[in-house]
């Protein structure tokens, strides 16, 4: 059998055919990679049906390709909003209790110019809202359609999505109260967005080319976050002599954003809190702790068990289940975890009742819980249900 030299290796003739086949296969894949891929996947899976493709192909592009036909008025959107959206976003889209605010920070001048002044350098704007940042109306429509409401995404019809979108635009002073948004006029409405001219693709190191900065990319590819210093601890408080010098800061604070002013009509520290010099949390957080002890119902003598069936209507009425699951965490902790945390606390009913009514932040993470408008009797019933371990 004759032999040949190939790359310094002596090969017999019988190996030439496999080598030639591999070379031809590689050439075929380079010439038509799609065909090679189809050949490799032959017999695997099946072609999606038109109905399956339609179920997934729901995105709406900035040029409004993919937008379904339909319409919805501002007034219709308000009804849907109050029923399914206000519990997280507030009746006027201004709440920051669960998510960042949707409305606020835009003016009639912004609608006219298409550039939000509150986003420009030097603007005294504490919180950037959705209406301030949004430059394409398709983004708002698409997100509501695929992700809202929080507890039941994709449950809104196309007409309902148009209506909710119209209501949000009305909150941002883009549309009048008697307007009906539809697939035929949405392109016209796009031309009214306060920040329609604010989108840019010139992304670089801050402050960027538009503000006289650099064009270098944000990521340089070099290692970072090495030899860092220790964790920073921010300590913040108001000295007693300046605490109420300019009135109650809580009443003067902004109505959007997660930041709340300290209630300067109250003492700086709650009972049992370490001195101000050692305070590791803002005074505003201490005020929250103070409020949690206000208007609470005394524990009193042992009471009969409160069942889950008894409190469920109250949980549904006050939209508690939108943020808390019975056994799993949603926006806030699961009721099961709350019950477990405070099961051995002797004043659990009094403490939890106060926390429910006053709201708070920090015990279960950074997302705050707004104050709840329950009566002392209602909050005490919920607190007792939790303290007793969520009786079935």
N, C-alpha and C positions, 0 to 999 in steps of 0.2 A: 504494500500500500504506500503510495507516494506521500511525501510530507512537505509542508510549506512553512516558511518562516513568516510570522505575523507578530509585529511589535516585540520582536525578540523571543517569541515563544514558538516552538515547533508544533504545528497543528497537522492533524491528519485530514484527508479529503472529506471525511464524513462530517467534520465540523463546519465546513464551508456553507452548507445549506442553511443551518440555523442562524449563522452570522449574517448571511445575506437577507434572510427573512426579517431579522431584527432591524437591519438598516433600512429596508424598504418600509417597514411599519413606522419607524421614526419619521421618515420622509413624508409618509401619508398623513401622519398626525400634524406635521408642520404645515402641509398644504391645505388641509381641511380639518382643523381641530374640532369643529362642531360635529362633523360626520364621525370622527373617531370617538367622540364622547357618546354619541347616540349608539354606536356599535358596542361600546363598553357597557352601556346601560340597557341594552336590549333585553326585553323580558322582565324588567324590574319596574314595578308600579304601573300606572295607567294615566292617561290624559285626563285632566280635571274637566268636569262637566261645566257647561256654561253657567249653571246655577251656583256651583262651587266657586267659580272665578268671580261671579258677581258679588257673592257674599264677602269676599275678601277685598275686592277692588273698589273700595269706598273712598279713597283719598280724593281731595279736591285741591287742584294746583292753583298757584297764584293767578294764572290766566283763566281760572274758573272751569277748566276742563275737569269733568267728573262731577260737576254740580248737578244734583237732581232737580227736576221741576218741582215747584211748590211755592207757597207763600205763607206769610204769617205777620200779624199786626203787632204793634207795640203793646196794645192793651191785652191781646191774647198772651203775649210773652210775659206780661206782668203776673197774670193768673198762674201760669206754669211756674214762674220764678218763685212766687210766694209758697207754692206747694212743694217744690222739689229742690230749690236752689238756695233760698234765703237762710236756711238753717246753718249753712256753711259760709255763705258770702255776704249775709246781711240783706235787708230788704232793698237797699239802694246800691249794692255791690261794693260798699265801703268797708266791710268788716275785714279785719286781719286776724280774727280769732283762730281760724283753722288754716286758711290759705292767705296769700298776699292779696291786697285789695284789687278789685277789677276796675272800678270807676274812681275818678278823682284826678286832680293834677293837670287837667286840660282846660283850655279857654276857647272862646269864640275866635280869638286871634290865631290860635293854633289850627283850628279847623280851616281858617281862611288860607294860612300859609303852608300848611302841611308839614310843619316842623314844630315840635313841642319845645317851647322855651324852657320848661322845667328840666329838660335833659341837658341843657347847655351849661358850659362851665360857669361857675359862680351863681347858679340858680339856687334859691333857698327852698328846695323841694326835698322833704325828708324821706319820702317813700316813692318808688317808681311803680306805678300801677300798670295793669294790662293795657288800658286805653292809652296811656302815655307811650308805651313801647311799640304797640302793634302797628306795622306798616302795610300788612296785607290782610284784607278782610277774609280771604279764603282760609287763613290760619285759624281764625276764631270760629268760623262755621264748621270747619273740619274737626277741630278739637271737641267742640260741644257734641257733634254727631257721633264721634267714636268713643268718647270717654265720660260723658255726663249723662245722668247725674252720678255722683260718686258711688252710690250704692247699687246702681243698676245701669251700667254703661250700655249704649246702643239701644236703649229702650224708647228713645224719642223718635217720633215720626219726622219725616222731612219738613212738613209744615210746622211742627212744634220747634224744630231747630231754627227755622226761619224766624219764628215768633220770639224765641229767647234771644237770638242774635239781635233782632230789632230792638228789644227792650234794653239790652246792654248798650247799644248805640244811642238810645234815647237817654240813658243815664249819663253818657259821655257828651250830651248836648250835640250829637251828630244828627239825630233824626228827631222830628217833632212827634208829639204824642199820637197824632192821627195817621201816622205813616204805616204802610204795609210793605214789608220787604219781600221780594220775590226773585226768582232766577232771571227775570227779564230786566230788573232795575238794579241788581246788586253791583254791577260794574260802575254805574253812576254813583252809587253810595261809596264805593272804593275811593272815588275822587274827593270824598269829604273827610277821610280819616285824619285825625290831628297830626299823626306822624307818618303820613304816607310818603313823604320825601326824606324820611330820616334813616332809611336803610342804606347800609354801606357794605362794600366787600373789601375795603382797605383795612383789613385787620392786621395789626402789628403791635409791637410793644407800646404800652401806654406812655404818652397820651396819643400816639398815632399821628399819621401824616396830616389829618385835617386840623389838628391842634398844634402843629409845628413840631411834632415828635419824630421818631424814627420809623423807618419802614422795615426794620428787622423783624423776622418772625418771632412769635412768642416762645417757640420751642427751639432751642439751640442744639439739642441732642447730647449735651454734656450732663454729667452726673450732678445732682443737686441735693439739697436737704441733707448735707453732711456737716458734721461738727457744729450742729445747731446748739444754741444755748438751752437752758432749762425752760420749763413751762412758765409762761408769764401769768401772774395772778393780778387781776385788775381789782383795785379797791376804790370804791366810790362812795362818797357821802357828802351831805351838806352840813357845814358847821352850824351850830345852834343859832349864832348871831345872824346868819344869813338865811335861815331856813324859810322864813315867811316874809322876807323883805319885799318881795314883789307879788304877794298874793299866792294863792294856791296853784302850784304848777300843774296839778292834775287837771284843773279846769281850763288851763291855757294850752295844754298839749294838743298836738295834731290829732285829727280824727281818723287818720289812716296810718298803717304801718304797725310793727310790733312794739314800738317804743311807747311807753306811757310815763307821764310825769309823776313825780312823787307827790303824795298827798301831804303838803307841807303844813296842814292844819293839825297834824298829828305828831306825836312824839316820834323821834327817830328810831327808837328801839322797842321791840316787844319784850315782854317778860321772858327771861331765860336766854336772851340773845347776848352774845359776847360783846364787849365794849366796841365802840366805833373803830378804834385803832386796829382791831383785829378782824373787822368785818370783811368777809370775802365775797359778799354779794351786794348789789346796789341797794340803796335804801328803799327803792320802789319795791324790791322783792320782799323786804321786811314788812312793808305796808301790806302787801298781799297776805303775808302770814298773820298780820294783825287782823285783817278783815275776816280771815277764815274763822276767827274766834267770836265774831260779832253775830248777834241775832240767832244764836244757836239754841236748840231746845235741850234743856237739861236731860241727863240720862234717865233719871227717875227710877222707879221700881221696874223689875223685870216685866216685860210685856209678852203677849202671845206672839207666836212666830208669824212673820210676814212672808207670804209665799210669792213665787215668781209670777203666778197667774194674777195675783192682786196688783202687782206693780207694773206689769207689762203695758196696760193701757196708758199709764202715766209716762212710761219710757217712750212709747210711740207718739203720744201727744206732744211731747217736748223735744222730739227728734234726737233723743239720747242715743238711739240705736244707729244713727248715721255716723257716729264717731266711736262708739264702744260696742264691741261684740260680746256676747255672753261668755264665750270660751276662747276667743281669739282677739288679738290687737287689731284695731283699724287705725283711725287717726290717734285715738287715745287708748289707754290700757283696757284689757278685757275686764269685765265685771268680776270674773273669777279671780283674776290677779289682785284686784282691789280688795276683795273679800279675804283673800289669803294673807295680804299684807297687814291688815288691821284686825285679824281674828282674835288676837290675844290682847288687844288694847282695851283697857277698862272703859275709857271714854270714847270708844269708837263711834257710837251713835251721835254724840254731841259734836265730835270733831268732823266727821264726814258730812253731817247735816250743814255745818257752817261752810265747809269747803264747796259743797254743791251750790249753795246760794251765792257765795262770794267769788267763786272761780279761783284760778291760780295758775302758776307756772313753775316748773323746775322739779317737782316731785317725780314726775314720770317722763321727763324730757323737756326739750325746749319749746314744744308747741303748747301755747297757753289754752286753758279752758275758760271761756267767758263766763261771767256771772249768770246764773240761771234764775228766771223769774218764777220760782216756785214759792208757795207759802211755807212757813216754818213747819206746818203739819205734814205737807207733802215731802219736803226734804228730809224730815225726820223718819218718815215711812221708808223712803229709799235707803237712808242710812242704816235703819234697823234691819232691812232686808240684806244689806251687804254684811253688816256686823254679825248677823246670824248665819252667814255662810250660804246665802242664796237658796233658801228652802224651796223645794219644788212645789 
